[in-house]
Amino acid sequence: GGSSTSRLEIYKTCLEEGCFGVDPLKGIVDGVKDG
């Protein structure tokens, strides 16, 4: 089902070339902190 009150935020933690020097988990944690 769907929800008219749901929200979606997207955090890009990697580039097409790869995830060099990037922590993908930090992107998730930052998203949770942002609410």
C-alpha positions in Angstrom: 0.0 0.0 0.0 0.9 3.6 -0.1 0.9 6.5 2.3 0.1 10.1 1.5 2.2 11.2 4.5 5.4 9.2 3.7 8.7 11.0 2.9 11.7 9.9 1.0 15.2 11.3 1.3 18.1 10.1 -0.8 21.8 10.4 0.2 24.4 9.7 -2.4 27.5 8.2 -0.8 29.2 6.8 -3.9 30.1 8.1 -7.4 30.0 6.1 -10.7 33.7 5.5 -10.3 33.3 3.8 -6.9 33.2 4.6 -3.2 36.7 5.8 -2.6 37.2 7.3 0.9 33.5 7.2 1.5 31.7 5.5 4.3 28.2 4.4 3.0 27.0 3.7 6.6 27.7 7.3 7.5 25.3 8.4 4.8 22.6 6.2 6.4 23.4 7.5 9.9 23.3 11.1 8.7 19.9 10.5 7.1 18.5 9.1 10.4 19.9 12.1 12.3 18.3 14.5 9.9 14.9 12.9 10.7 
